[in-house]
Amino acid sequence: MKFLAVRRRSPIVGVALLLLALIGIGAGYAAVVSARPAEAAAVNGLQNQVQQGKELYLAGCSSCHGLQAQGTSQGPSLIGVGAAAVDFQVGTGRMPLAAPGAQAMRRTPQYTQDQIDQMAAYIASLAPGPQIPTAQDLSYQGADTAEGGVLFRTNCSQCHQAAGQGGALTYGKYAPSLMQANARQIYEAMLTGPQSMPVFSNGTLNTKDKQAIIKYITAMQQSSNPGGLSLGRLGPVAEGLFLWTAVFAALILVAIWIGIKAR
Amino acid sequence: MNEITPAAEHHYDGPGALPVADVPHKARLTDTDPQAARRAERQVTFMFILAILLFIAFIVAYIAVDKNTVVYIPVFGEVGASTMLLGLTLGLGAFLIGAAAIQWAKKLMPDVEVVQERHEMASPESADHEALDAYTRGKTESGFAQYKMIRRTLIGAMALFPIPLVVILRDLWVTPPGSPGPATILSHTLWRKGSRIVVDGTYQPLKASDLPVGGMISAVPADLPAVEDATGNLDARGKAAIVVVRMAPNEIVSQQGTNWDYQGILAFSKICTHAGCPISLYEQRTHHLLCPCHQSTFDLADGGAVVFGPAARPMPQLPIGVDAEGYLVAQADFAVPIGPSFWERG
């Protein structure tokens, strides 16, 4: 310290301090300035995403859902359906609709995930609605399969069948099979209630309950068929039909062979 | 009658002559060509040998293949290796025994057409007399016509015999002495004024804000778990199960009572009024509740009215409201008995 105390009045100290102050101010300014473009970019990015989503929407969806997503006689209003509904409907290929009918079918998605995200951002910008579930929402690995089974059998199995194979509703509508659905789609379907399906909001079945249901469905998707051909896992009806058609046809062929006179 | 005669010796030219007698016998290839006969012999032997090998394979598979092994087979998908092998070897082996026996019979066993005449449809007169004699002898020897008292009491006893079987049906439902009768028990559920509505499975109480428009959830009264623990059966659940749905208040056409909804939230019994199946196939856009058993369809926006199917009564509605803390509660028990009709029901 003595070294500094002796030299503090040296003319070079003033210059050094000035230099230090200038560097400090410069660095501080640079930090502030460099932070601002990042924020601005994020805002701009979202606006861009919404803008691009709007363009995709106008080109692909507005003929049925209306120019302002207000809905027409051909399609429902999308105001307030939320990003999750867009991600589910377009991500499973149900929208854009292949053909008018009782129900939209699962198909290969017609848009890339980036485009779906853009349209989801546009629809979410119109009015608040269910958000796309986060990775944390979807971390179902620790969930309770048995609890999921109880909730699935109580609320889901009567339409989707106890093994998740789907089933008939009224007037040509049906509950689809869940064997293709991934965790995100199952979560979004519960959250938004697509088509005839009722909404299972986080108020009625919370995130933990939804994760348990996803775990149960995943367990059914992954389970093998130890007994042989699953026949849609529909149980005795499908098995009886198989016996009365395929097996009986084979038996009739054998009976015909027995009856043919040997040459 | 009934004797079998080789067709070659059978000469009958009268009315109704059998066409088979007119068809000239055609020898088989195995009858004329010794090489073909040897070939057929080899075929049959081969099938029997294959069956032997399959049965040995069955035993080997039974011992060697772990029953939990899963293999992928195209078309079939992921299947149990053990089940598949056991079924294939035993089934194919049994089929081959049958196929070999038929091939043997068709190709190598004697090939002679035979004619077997049908016996007459009517039984011979002697049999008729025998039956009549037996009946008359029984009638006179037993004295059925003679002992009037015996005859009448016998008829009375036989007529009353099925009655006890009908009476015991009444006690299929055994109620402890002093408890109300089945009709009373069936007519009342756990729901009463102030019973909180909780989600079936998680038993979380519900607030009105938890249920969005278009939402549905299966629910039960909050005290159901305690009652189930005490009784050890599912009777209370079978009667108290409900579905809670929410629709925009202006979509509600009618209800079973004034203001039985709470801001568009409606509660209905989950038990079909036709055959008692629990139903929750709710189509949120049409507000229809569909029973998977016999396709009875109820319109929940129109007081649970039956719009299709065999159900004869509308789905009973549970009047609901909220308590001081804002949780959904029942206003009262169901006004009518839930579930299928029964005798004492008005």
Interface residues (C-beta under 8 A of the other chain):
Chain A: E147 V150 L151 T154 N155 Q158 C159 G167 L169 T170 K173 A175 G193 Q195 S196 M197 P198 V199 F200 S201 G203 T204 L205 N206 D209 S224 N225 P226 G227 G228 L229 S230 W257 I258 A262 R263
Chain B: R28 L29 T30 V70 V75 F76 G77 E78 V79 G80 T83 M84 G87 I102 K106 K107 D111 V199 D200 G201 T202 Q204 L206 K207 S209 D210 L211 P212 V213 G214 G215 M216 I217 S218 V245 P278 I279 S280 L281 Y282 E283 Q284 R285 T286 H288 L290 P292 Q295 T297 F308
